[in-house]
Amino acid sequence: MSGIRTDRTTPGAVIVVGSGPTGLLLAGDLAAAGVPVTVLERRPHAISNLSRAFGVHARTLEQLDARGLADDLLATGTTITALRLFRRLTLDLGTLPSRFPHLLVTPQYEVERLLERRARDLGVDFRHEHEVTGLRQDTTGVDLDVRTPDGTAATLRAAYVVGTDGHRSAVRRALGLPFPGTSVITSLFLADVRLAEPPEGVLTVDGRGGTFAMIAAFGDGWYRVMGWDRRHEVPDDVPLGLEEVREVTRRALGTDHGMHDARWLSRFHSDERQVPQYRVGRVFLAGDAAHVHSPAGGQGMNTGLQDAANLSWKLAAAVRGRAPEGLLDSYHAERHPVGRAVLRSSGGLVRLARAQHPGLCLVRAGVSAVARAARPVRTKALAQVSGIGYRYPAPRGSHPLTGARVPDAALRGGGRLYEALRDGRFVLVAPVANERAASGDESVGVRREQWADGGRTTVLVRPDGYAAWAADDAGPAAVEAALKAHLG
Ligand SMILES: Cc1cc2nc3c(=O)[nH]c(=O)nc-3n(C[C@H](O)[C@H](O)[C@H](O)COP(=O)(O)OP(=O)(O)OC[C@H]3O[C@@H](n4cnc5c(N)ncnc54)[C@H](O)[C@@H]3O)c2cc1C
């Protein structure tokens, strides 16, 4: 067709559509694995200074640690070790069995800055002002229709495409997939402000009289306020003034903490939606393109980053022709249930806050008593919110560790597991006594290590820090069979 340029890009390349946090992590991982990767982004090049997400949970920090980025990100924000909710309930993040027993409060743009710098350093080809408008796929690749900066249409081809293009995903629409779900809250507001009399903790959450408000400290003098007023549910485009934010906060928290100088005011509605399929042939969906939830649980960005960490090494293996049967399908099988669980849990806090039903009001009033009485429930909730509690399905009869997150641990000869994961390969960690497993061939794409302590379990850790296989007292034949099954 005249006026359409065709650019075949590099054969075997992956195109990532959208340079939000999900796309940036994925593109960086692919480039680190030596896969040619192009990112198409509709916006001109500039990281938005709108903070959007502000909480980075423990499992996300562990994933960033496995890329050598966690310490840099920690330096940009403030950590919270206890969450105080509804004046009564305190959730103790300090008990999390993680190297990062806290929530990091930092604006989303700090996460994006770090991930973009890494992706650029690794050679990712960024093309800004490139908007994807459609796609077609065949057995060897995907053709993407793209509007380029000069307004002309072009077709780009890649072996695989990942749509990380947010909740209105053009990739999802081009695949003809529905995005079923509902609106949880039709009208929430967000504001980034300064406070003359800041609250004591880093995070304050409360609700009363048909209102709900949350204040979080970024640690640099700015505070994020999120709120809702039952009596004033309006469309997103109705202008929002600081006076409205102050008034709702006063009603919800008893004080507006001397709020002034808003640098950002925004109204939005909150949906809970999930696409039924994360993979269609050679095209994948990740992050907000695949699922959106209430912002109250602070899960949106975190879940997208975990999607990217799950998919990147699988896609890299497929591009190299080394993906075992079913590996690419395991992305949907593992991440769709997590997305569904997040969808269910993240709306809970807001539902509780806005509860009118007498039963729910009672739960809110007695929330601390409920939590005290049910410590295992609280521990489970903490594990879920922080992301460290999720595990993936394991084959019947496999070792209980298979599919589980492998916590960081010291390795014999110095260093930690999450440092060993930084070269993007599988890591086989054997007990000190199992010298043969630890000293075998590394050319198949595995790094071999030993636990520093006296652990008896040999674990094959996937590049995303989950156990692909584990066995107690494993002999050399069992170890080699596991490597063959997972690495080809
Ligand atoms: C107002 C607001 C407040 C939020 N608050 C929180 C919070 O407190 N906590 C939390 O965890 N999450 C929050 N979120 C959600 C969080 O910001 C998202 O979950 C996160 O940004 C998802 O990242 P992503 O990379 O999947 O998508 P996005 O960040 O949406 O990135 C998608 C990218 O794709 C690009 N794009 C879109 N269409 C195309 C196209 N056709 N072609 C090329 N490029 C395209 C976009 O320009 C964008 O850069 C909030 C979101 C909003 C809007």
The ligand as an SDF file (V2000), in Angstrom:
LIG
                    3D

 53 58  0  0  0  0  0  0  0  0999 V2000
   -3.7140    8.3750   38.6120 C   0  0  0  0  0  0  0  0  0  0  0  0
   -3.1090    7.0230   38.8870 C   0  0  0  0  0  0  0  0  0  0  0  0
   -2.7020    6.6860   40.1670 C   0  0  0  0  0  0  0  0  0  0  0  0
   -2.1480    5.4360   40.4470 C   0  0  0  0  0  0  0  0  0  0  0  0
   -1.7550    5.1280   41.7160 N   0  0  0  0  0  0  0  0  0  0  0  0
   -1.2030    3.9170   41.9650 C   0  0  0  0  0  0  0  0  0  0  0  0
   -0.7570    3.5570   43.2630 C   0  0  0  0  0  0  0  0  0  0  0  0
   -0.8860    4.3310   44.1890 O   0  0  0  0  0  0  0  0  0  0  0  0
   -0.1790    2.3200   43.4410 N   0  0  0  0  0  0  0  0  0  0  0  0
   -0.0140    1.4350   42.3920 C   0  0  0  0  0  0  0  0  0  0  0  0
    0.5550    0.3380   42.5780 O   0  0  0  0  0  0  0  0  0  0  0  0
   -0.4280    1.7430   41.1720 N   0  0  0  0  0  0  0  0  0  0  0  0
   -1.0230    2.9540   40.9470 C   0  0  0  0  0  0  0  0  0  0  0  0
   -1.4170    3.2590   39.7000 N   0  0  0  0  0  0  0  0  0  0  0  0
   -1.2680    2.2310   38.6940 C   0  0  0  0  0  0  0  0  0  0  0  0
    0.1670    2.1990   38.1610 C   0  0  0  0  0  0  0  0  0  0  0  0
    0.5530    3.4940   37.8000 O   0  0  0  0  0  0  0  0  0  0  0  0
    0.1650    1.2160   37.0110 C   0  0  0  0  0  0  0  0  0  0  0  0
   -0.2180   -0.0590   37.5110 O   0  0  0  0  0  0  0  0  0  0  0  0
    1.5090    1.1110   36.3060 C   0  0  0  0  0  0  0  0  0  0  0  0
    1.8600    2.3240   35.6950 O   0  0  0  0  0  0  0  0  0  0  0  0
    1.4120    0.0120   35.2500 C   0  0  0  0  0  0  0  0  0  0  0  0
    2.5650    0.0050   34.4890 O   0  0  0  0  0  0  0  0  0  0  0  0
    2.5390   -0.5020   32.9970 P   0  0  0  0  0  0  0  0  0  0  0  0
    3.9530   -0.3950   32.5410 O   0  0  0  0  0  0  0  0  0  0  0  0
    1.8710   -1.8150   32.9260 O   0  0  0  0  0  0  0  0  0  0  0  0
    1.6050    0.5180   32.2010 O   0  0  0  0  0  0  0  0  0  0  0  0
    1.7340    2.0980   32.0300 P   0  0  0  0  0  0  0  0  0  0  0  0
    2.5370    2.6970   33.1270 O   0  0  0  0  0  0  0  0  0  0  0  0
    0.3440    2.5920   31.8370 O   0  0  0  0  0  0  0  0  0  0  0  0
    2.5680    2.2810   30.6900 O   0  0  0  0  0  0  0  0  0  0  0  0
    1.9990    2.0510   29.4200 C   0  0  0  0  0  0  0  0  0  0  0  0
    2.8190    2.7980   28.3760 C   0  0  0  0  0  0  0  0  0  0  0  0
    2.3500    2.4220   27.0880 O   0  0  0  0  0  0  0  0  0  0  0  0
    2.2830    3.5690   26.2640 C   0  0  0  0  0  0  0  0  0  0  0  0
    1.2860    3.2970   25.2170 N   0  0  0  0  0  0  0  0  0  0  0  0
   -0.0630    3.2110   25.3580 C   0  0  0  0  0  0  0  0  0  0  0  0
   -0.6440    2.9100   24.1880 N   0  0  0  0  0  0  0  0  0  0  0  0
    0.3500    2.8070   23.2720 C   0  0  0  0  0  0  0  0  0  0  0  0
    0.3790    2.5080   21.8780 C   0  0  0  0  0  0  0  0  0  0  0  0
   -0.7490    2.2460   21.1940 N   0  0  0  0  0  0  0  0  0  0  0  0
    1.5670    2.4780   21.2260 N   0  0  0  0  0  0  0  0  0  0  0  0
    2.7240    2.7260   21.9170 C   0  0  0  0  0  0  0  0  0  0  0  0
    2.7560    3.0320   23.2420 N   0  0  0  0  0  0  0  0  0  0  0  0
    1.5780    3.0520   23.9220 C   0  0  0  0  0  0  0  0  0  0  0  0
    1.8670    4.6690   27.2260 C   0  0  0  0  0  0  0  0  0  0  0  0
    2.1990    5.9540   26.7050 O   0  0  0  0  0  0  0  0  0  0  0  0
    2.6680    4.3040   28.4730 C   0  0  0  0  0  0  0  0  0  0  0  0
    3.9360    4.9030   28.4830 O   0  0  0  0  0  0  0  0  0  0  0  0
   -1.9850    4.5050   39.4010 C   0  0  0  0  0  0  0  0  0  0  0  0
   -2.3750    4.8510   38.1120 C   0  0  0  0  0  0  0  0  0  0  0  0
   -2.9410    6.0920   37.8470 C   0  0  0  0  0  0  0  0  0  0  0  0
   -3.3580    6.4490   36.4360 C   0  0  0  0  0  0  0  0  0  0  0  0
  1  2  1  0
  2  3  1  0
  2 52  2  0
  3  4  2  0
  4  5  1  0
  4 50  1  0
  5  6  2  0
  6  7  1  0
  6 13  1  0
  7  8  2  0
  7  9  1  0
  9 10  1  0
 10 11  2  0
 10 12  1  0
 12 13  2  0
 13 14  1  0
 14 15  1  0
 14 50  1  0
 15 16  1  0
 16 17  1  0
 16 18  1  0
 18 19  1  0
 18 20  1  0
 20 21  1  0
 20 22  1  0
 22 23  1  0
 23 24  1  0
 24 25  2  0
 24 26  1  0
 24 27  1  0
 27 28  1  0
 28 29  2  0
 28 30  1  0
 28 31  1  0
 31 32  1  0
 32 33  1  0
 33 34  1  0
 33 48  1  0
 34 35  1  0
 35 36  1  0
 35 46  1  0
 36 37  1  0
 36 45  1  0
 37 38  2  0
 38 39  1  0
 39 40  1  0
 39 45  2  0
 40 41  1  0
 40 42  2  0
 42 43  1  0
 43 44  2  0
 44 45  1  0
 46 47  1  0
 46 48  1  0
 48 49  1  0
 50 51  2  0
 51 52  1  0
 52 53  1  0
M  END
$$$$
